[in-house]
Amino acid sequence: MGVNMVDSSSHPVGVAIPPETLAFIERVRERIATVVVGQDVVVERVLIALFTSGHLLLQGVPGLAKTLLVSVLAKTIELGFKRVQFTVDLLPGDILGSEILDQRTNEFITHRGPIFTNLLLADEINRAAPKVQSALLEAMQERKVTIGNVTHSLPAPFVVIATQNPIEQSGTFELPEAQLDRFLLCHRFHYPEPEEEKEILRRNMRLGVRREDRGAVANSEFDVLSQEPVGSTDDLIRAMEAVHDIHVSETFIDHVVSLVNRTREHPAVELGCSPRAGIALIKASRARALIHGRNYVIPADLFALAEDALLHRMRLTYESLAEGYSGVDLLKSLLHEFGANPQRNGHVHV
């Protein structure tokens, strides 16, 4: 029997969303749209991560504008931004920093690594060795970094957006469950629609050439990013505060707990979702409601975010995988019990 998804949030008691916050969100989305074609869902997920101080893992084949999207976001809002290209020879100190001996004073001074920023882009994170990936755990969970014997607090806000190529296996390391669990959401990129791809080609044709020194170079999408932000840190703080004013009913919480528990009880699942999955669903649903101009969450938020919040926290048994069963199949069956309808591309919604 399906679960009745009638939610008491249909008559919510919530705080009205400040008009300036809604205007800020619209400005950010419009600015990103001038560079990145389509990908509205991905933009929504990035804003959810930013508004909840949650970390985001973006999976997709090369060429889908993952790095471009994060770069334009950093320039759209006044945020500190650093990019680290993960490689097999990367060391923890290359990200966190290290202590260096000052020969003049014979004392150690702390050299802070690129992790000391607001928005860290961990490009191709699965190319780094497990030792480097584990060095991120403390930073992602506690917003702190230990260098030598001293613990340093990271700037606020601090968000890690990591990219990963899910197809290529040569020279890559599978992310451990402990680290995957630290990502609020894991979003899987899809190829653009034909009309969107046509617009991508048209925009690329208009990029032109710029003179540089004694020669010239063809412009790329990165060269046309506007340097003028459309939002300040204060705008971001107000949006983060507005997320915590979004109403969540007890009925919605019950549904989240029920869904998470079903992932642990299903016979095809070896490792079910941790309590962080439920926390992620609640946080992300509140932020999504804000982005859509609502001061309360609805079942559609849960359905829209279930794949991104749950799939990377689940591991199926070898037997179910051998039979061709996938995590998407499992999630579809669970959400059908809540009255969801699956889309053909694997996403689930009401």
C-alpha positions as CSV (number, residue, x, y, z in Angstrom):
1,M,0.0,0.0,0.0
2,G,1.3,3.5,-0.8
3,V,2.0,6.1,1.7
4,N,-0.4,9.0,2.0
5,M,1.5,12.1,1.0
6,V,-1.0,14.7,2.2
7,D,1.2,17.1,4.0
8,S,0.1,19.5,6.7
9,S,2.4,22.1,5.1
10,S,-0.5,22.8,2.7
11,H,-1.4,25.3,5.4
12,P,2.0,26.3,6.7
13,V,2.9,28.7,9.4
14,G,6.1,30.2,8.2
15,V,8.1,33.4,8.0
16,A,7.6,35.4,4.8
17,I,10.6,35.4,2.4
18,P,12.2,38.8,2.2
19,P,11.7,40.2,-1.3
20,E,15.4,41.2,-1.5
21,T,16.4,37.6,-1.1
22,L,14.1,36.5,-3.9
23,A,15.5,39.2,-6.1
24,F,19.1,38.1,-5.2
25,I,18.3,34.5,-6.2
26,E,16.9,35.7,-9.5
27,R,19.9,37.9,-10.3
28,V,22.3,35.0,-9.6
29,R,20.3,32.6,-11.9
30,E,20.1,35.2,-14.6
31,R,23.9,35.9,-14.5
32,I,24.7,32.2,-14.6
33,A,22.3,31.7,-17.6
34,T,24.3,34.3,-19.6
35,V,27.3,31.8,-19.6
36,V,25.9,28.3,-19.0
37,V,23.1,27.2,-21.3
38,G,20.3,25.2,-19.7
39,Q,21.3,23.1,-16.7
40,D,18.6,24.8,-14.5
41,V,18.5,21.8,-12.2
42,V,22.3,21.8,-11.7
43,V,22.2,25.6,-11.0
44,E,19.5,24.9,-8.4
45,R,21.6,22.2,-6.8
46,V,24.7,24.5,-6.6
47,L,22.6,27.2,-4.9
48,I,21.2,24.6,-2.5
49,A,24.7,23.7,-1.5
50,L,25.7,27.3,-1.1
51,F,22.6,28.3,1.0
52,T,23.0,25.3,3.3
53,S,26.8,25.3,3.6
54,G,26.6,21.8,2.2
55,H,29.1,20.1,-0.1
56,L,28.2,19.1,-3.6
57,L,29.6,16.3,-5.9
58,L,29.0,16.7,-9.6
59,Q,29.3,13.6,-11.7
60,G,29.4,13.8,-15.5
61,V,31.5,13.1,-18.6
62,P,34.0,15.9,-19.7
63,G,32.6,18.8,-21.6
64,L,29.3,19.4,-19.7
65,A,30.4,22.7,-18.2
66,K,30.9,21.5,-14.6
67,T,34.0,23.6,-14.0
68,L,32.5,26.6,-15.9
69,L,29.4,26.6,-13.7
70,V,31.4,26.7,-10.5
71,S,33.7,29.4,-11.9
72,V,30.8,31.7,-12.9
73,L,29.1,31.2,-9.5
74,A,32.2,32.3,-7.7
75,K,32.3,35.5,-9.8
76,T,28.6,36.1,-9.5
77,I,28.8,36.4,-5.7
78,E,31.6,38.0,-3.7
79,L,33.2,34.8,-2.5
80,G,36.8,33.6,-2.1
81,F,37.4,31.0,-4.8
82,K,40.2,28.4,-5.3
83,R,40.5,25.6,-7.7
84,V,42.6,22.4,-7.1
85,Q,43.2,20.0,-10.0
86,F,43.4,16.6,-8.3
87,T,46.1,14.3,-9.6
88,V,47.6,11.1,-8.4
89,D,50.8,12.8,-7.1
90,L,48.9,15.4,-5.1
91,L,49.8,15.5,-1.4
92,P,47.6,16.5,1.6
93,G,49.9,19.5,2.2
94,D,49.2,20.8,-1.3
95,I,45.6,21.3,-0.2
96,L,45.7,22.0,3.5
97,G,49.0,23.8,3.8
98,S,52.1,23.1,5.8
99,E,54.6,24.4,8.4
100,I,57.8,25.9,6.9
101,L,60.9,26.6,8.8
102,D,62.0,30.3,8.6
103,Q,65.7,30.1,8.6
104,R,66.1,33.7,9.7
105,T,64.1,33.3,13.0
106,N,64.6,29.5,13.2
107,E,60.8,29.2,13.8
108,F,58.1,27.4,11.9
109,I,55.5,29.5,10.1
110,T,52.2,28.2,8.7
111,H,51.7,28.3,5.0
112,R,47.9,28.0,4.4
113,G,46.8,26.0,1.4
114,P,44.0,26.6,-1.1
115,I,41.5,25.1,1.2
116,F,41.3,28.4,3.1
117,T,38.7,29.9,0.9
118,N,34.9,30.1,0.7
119,L,34.3,28.0,-2.4
120,L,36.8,25.2,-3.2
121,L,36.5,23.5,-6.5
122,A,38.0,20.0,-6.2
123,D,38.4,19.1,-9.9
124,E,38.4,15.4,-10.7
125,I,38.5,14.5,-7.1
126,N,38.7,10.7,-7.7
127,R,42.1,11.1,-9.3
128,A,43.7,11.8,-5.9
129,A,45.1,9.0,-3.7
130,P,43.0,8.0,-0.7
131,K,45.5,9.8,1.7
132,V,44.6,13.1,0.0
133,Q,40.9,12.4,0.0
134,S,40.9,11.5,3.7
135,A,42.7,14.8,4.4
136,L,39.5,16.6,3.3
137,L,37.3,14.8,5.8
138,E,38.0,17.0,8.8
139,A,37.6,20.1,6.7
140,M,34.3,19.0,5.1
141,Q,32.7,17.9,8.4
142,E,34.1,20.3,11.0
143,R,35.2,23.3,8.9
144,K,38.6,23.0,10.5
145,V,42.1,22.1,9.4
146,T,45.0,20.8,11.5
147,I,48.4,21.8,10.3
148,G,51.2,20.5,12.6
149,N,49.8,20.7,16.1
150,V,47.6,23.7,15.5
151,T,43.9,23.6,14.4
152,H,42.8,26.4,12.1
153,S,39.2,27.4,11.4
154,L,38.2,27.7,7.8
155,P,36.5,30.8,6.4
156,A,32.7,31.1,6.6
157,P,30.9,30.0,4.5
158,F,33.0,27.1,3.3
159,V,31.7,24.8,0.6
160,V,33.5,22.1,-1.4
161,I,32.2,21.5,-4.9
162,A,33.9,18.4,-6.4
163,T,33.7,17.1,-10.0
164,Q,34.1,13.5,-11.0
165,N,34.1,11.6,-14.3
166,P,32.0,8.5,-13.6
167,I,33.1,6.6,-16.8
168,E,36.9,6.8,-16.9
169,Q,38.6,4.3,-14.5
170,S,42.2,4.5,-15.5
171,G,44.2,6.4,-12.8
172,T,41.3,7.0,-10.5
173,F,40.4,5.9,-7.0
174,E,36.9,5.2,-5.8
175,L,35.7,7.6,-3.1
176,P,35.3,5.9,0.3
177,E,31.8,5.8,1.8
178,A,32.9,8.0,4.7
179,Q,33.8,10.8,2.3
180,L,30.7,10.3,0.0
181,D,28.5,10.7,3.1
182,R,30.0,14.1,3.7
183,F,28.5,15.4,0.4
184,L,25.1,16.9,1.0
185,L,24.1,16.1,-2.6
186,C,25.6,14.2,-5.6
187,H,24.2,15.4,-8.9
188,R,24.6,13.5,-12.1
189,F,24.9,15.6,-15.2
190,H,23.0,14.7,-18.4
191,Y,23.7,15.8,-21.9
192,P,21.9,19.0,-23.0
193,E,18.7,18.9,-25.1
194,P,19.2,19.4,-28.9
195,E,17.9,23.0,-28.7
196,E,20.2,23.8,-25.8
197,E,23.1,22.3,-27.6
198,K,22.4,24.5,-30.7
199,E,22.5,27.5,-28.4
200,I,25.8,26.4,-27.0
201,L,27.2,26.2,-30.5
202,R,25.9,29.6,-31.4
203,R,27.4,31.2,-28.4
204,N,30.7,29.5,-29.0
205,M,30.7,30.8,-32.6
206,R,30.3,34.4,-31.3
207,L,33.2,34.3,-28.8
208,G,35.7,35.7,-31.3
209,V,39.4,36.3,-31.0
210,R,41.4,38.6,-28.7
211,R,44.9,40.1,-29.3
212,E,47.5,39.1,-26.7
213,D,51.1,40.3,-26.7
214,R,52.2,40.0,-30.4
215,G,49.7,37.3,-31.2
216,A,46.1,36.4,-30.8
217,V,44.1,33.6,-29.1
218,A,40.6,32.3,-29.5
219,N,38.3,33.2,-26.6
220,S,36.7,30.5,-24.5
221,E,33.6,30.6,-22.3
222,F,35.9,31.4,-19.4
223,D,37.1,34.6,-21.0
224,V,33.6,36.1,-21.2
225,L,32.8,35.7,-17.5
226,S,31.7,39.0,-16.1
227,Q,33.9,40.2,-13.2
228,E,31.1,42.3,-11.6
229,P,29.3,40.4,-8.9
230,V,25.5,40.6,-8.7
231,G,25.3,39.7,-5.0
232,S,27.3,40.4,-1.9
233,T,28.2,38.3,1.1
234,D,25.4,40.0,3.0
235,D,22.9,38.8,0.4
236,L,24.2,35.3,0.8
237,I,23.9,35.4,4.6
238,R,20.3,36.6,4.3
239,A,19.5,33.8,2.0
240,M,21.1,31.3,4.4
241,E,19.1,32.7,7.3
242,A,15.9,32.6,5.1
243,V,16.4,28.8,4.6
244,H,16.2,28.3,8.4
245,D,12.8,30.1,8.4
246,I,11.3,27.6,5.9
247,H,8.5,25.6,7.5
248,V,8.9,21.8,7.7
249,S,5.9,19.8,8.9
250,E,6.0,16.8,11.1
251,T,4.4,14.8,8.3
252,F,7.3,15.7,6.0
253,I,9.8,14.6,8.6
254,D,7.9,11.3,9.0
255,H,8.2,10.7,5.3
256,V,11.9,11.4,5.2
257,V,12.5,9.0,8.1
258,S,10.4,6.4,6.5
259,L,12.2,6.6,3.1
260,V,15.7,6.5,4.7
261,N,14.7,3.5,6.8
262,R,13.5,1.6,3.8
263,T,16.9,1.9,2.2
264,R,18.3,0.0,5.2
265,E,15.7,-2.7,5.2
266,H,15.6,-3.5,1.4
267,P,17.0,-7.0,0.7
268,A,18.9,-5.6,-2.4
269,V,20.8,-3.1,-0.2
270,E,24.1,-4.0,1.5
271,L,24.7,-0.5,3.0
272,G,21.7,1.7,3.6
273,C,21.6,5.5,4.1
274,S,22.9,7.0,7.3
275,P,21.1,9.7,9.3
276,R,23.0,12.2,7.3
277,A,20.8,11.3,4.4
278,G,17.7,12.5,6.2
279,I,19.5,15.7,7.4
280,A,20.5,16.3,3.8
281,L,17.0,15.8,2.5
282,I,15.5,18.3,5.0
283,K,18.2,20.9,4.5
284,A,18.1,20.6,0.7
285,S,14.3,20.7,0.6
286,R,14.2,23.9,2.6
287,A,16.7,25.5,0.3
288,R,14.8,24.3,-2.8
289,A,11.6,25.7,-1.4
290,L,13.3,29.1,-0.9
291,I,14.6,29.0,-4.5
292,H,11.1,28.3,-5.7
293,G,9.7,31.2,-3.7
294,R,7.9,29.1,-1.0
295,N,8.2,29.4,2.7
296,Y,7.3,25.8,3.3
297,V,8.4,22.4,1.9
298,I,6.2,20.1,-0.1
299,P,6.4,16.4,-1.2
300,A,7.7,17.5,-4.6
301,D,10.9,18.7,-2.9
302,L,11.5,15.3,-1.4
303,F,10.9,13.6,-4.8
304,A,13.1,16.0,-6.7
305,L,16.0,15.7,-4.3
306,A,15.8,12.0,-3.4
307,E,18.2,10.8,-6.1
308,D,20.9,13.4,-5.3
309,A,20.6,12.9,-1.5
310,L,20.3,9.2,-1.3
311,L,21.9,7.3,-4.2
312,H,25.6,8.0,-3.3
313,R,24.9,6.9,0.3
314,M,23.6,3.5,-0.7
315,R,25.5,0.3,-1.8
316,L,23.7,-2.6,-3.3
317,T,24.6,-6.2,-2.7
318,Y,26.8,-8.1,-5.3
319,E,23.9,-10.4,-6.0
320,S,21.5,-7.5,-7.0
321,L,24.2,-5.9,-9.1
322,A,24.9,-9.2,-10.9
323,E,21.2,-9.4,-11.7
324,G,21.4,-5.9,-13.4
325,Y,19.6,-4.1,-10.6
326,S,20.7,-0.5,-10.1
327,G,20.4,2.1,-7.4
328,V,18.1,4.1,-9.6
329,D,15.8,1.1,-10.0
330,L,15.7,0.7,-6.3
331,L,14.9,4.3,-5.6
332,K,12.2,4.3,-8.2
333,S,10.5,1.4,-6.5
334,L,10.7,3.0,-3.1
335,L,9.4,6.3,-4.3
336,H,6.5,4.6,-6.2
337,E,5.2,3.7,-2.8
338,F,5.1,7.4,-2.0
339,G,3.2,8.1,-5.3
340,A,6.1,9.3,-7.4
341,N,6.4,9.0,-11.2
342,P,9.9,8.3,-12.7
343,Q,11.1,10.2,-15.7
344,R,12.8,8.4,-18.5
345,N,16.2,9.9,-17.7
346,G,16.3,8.4,-14.2
347,H,15.1,11.3,-12.2
348,V,12.1,11.0,-10.0
349,H,9.4,13.6,-9.3
350,V,5.7,14.0,-8.5
